[in-house]
Amino acid sequence: MSASFVTINGFSTAYRFDGPENGRVVVLSNSLMSNYDMWDLTVPALSDRYRILRYDTRGHGRSGIPTGPYTIEGLAQDLSALLEALKIPKAHIVGLSMGGMIAQQMGAKFPHQVLSLGLCDTASEMPPRDMWAERIEIASTKGIAGLVEGTIKRWFTPEFIARAPQEIEKVRAFVSGTKAEGYTACASGIRDMAQTTMLLKIKSPALIMTGRQDPACTVDQSTVLHRMIEGSEMVVLEDAAHLSNIEQPQAFNQNLRRFIDSVDDLL
């Protein structure tokens, strides 16, 4: 099924639906340097019951690339506007990495649109600044190609890279397909993000899930989310790095489905 498009906040946003039209909506928000294809292994675990909405964050995939830099708060305003445009009053919001940063903003700033939060392999702050300055410089001078291999090594354990070449090639394709200007505009927002104290405002049910070997958004950073968000649950997935939904899809899907069901059954 090909993407649909809607103009929000002055740019074209690509999205697609899967699952029953009358199901409650689960939104899946992508990481930096990816697009909604990163959720291909997650959708089947949810789409028997839920209406799955995937979309490409501005600057990524099939969506437009407005002039940057962006902020994480601005990216959350995009998602809030997308839900309004598609006439979705409330949804379960699941995000990984940058998508999880957007989901934190949704929980704090747009709680009326949130049924629950799935905060996966993400963080409330992403120091050090000079690391982001270096990556932005590489993207600006050498293009995304200069970042691809380092990204793959951060996102997956060496064991997974060796045993799953087809999945790695698919990921390499969407990383390589990211436009440098979209990457740098979003990376600037991640570099400048400081939303730890904002987490205290989140009152929605929240699942924090991360890979044990994630070097990008560490278990310690997930622990901060867990401690700051009242009543949240935390799950650490073994033998997984940053894209834990692809490296350990069964464990990821099982925990996510159990959590969303537990909230949805009470609605």
Salt bridges, closest charged atoms under 4 A:
ASP18 OD1 - ARG16 NH2 2.79
ASP18 OD2 - ARG54 NH2 3.20
ASP37 OD1 - ARG62 NH2 2.86
ASP40 OD1 - ARG54 NH1 2.73
ASP40 OD2 - LYS170 NZ 2.63
ASP48 OD1 - ARG257 NH1 2.65
ASP56 OD2 - ARG62 NH1 2.74
GLU73 OE2 - LYS109 NZ 3.25
ASP78 OD2 - ARG58 NE 2.61
GLU149 OE2 - ARG172 NE 2.98
GLU169 OE2 - ARG172 NH1 2.31
ASP192 OD1 - ARG129 NH1 2.86
ASP192 OD1 - ARG191 NE 2.86
ASP214 OD2 - HIS242 ND1 2.78
GLU230 OE1 - LYS203 NZ 3.67
GLU233 OE2 - ARG258 NH2 2.69
GLU238 OE2 - ARG212 NH2 2.71
ASP261 OD1 - ARG49 NH1 3.33
ASP261 OD2 - ARG257 NE 2.93
ASP264 OD1 - ARG24 NE 2.66
ASP264 OD2 - ARG49 NH2 3.02
ASP264 OD1 - HIS92 NE2 2.80
ASP265 OD1 - ARG49 NH2 2.74
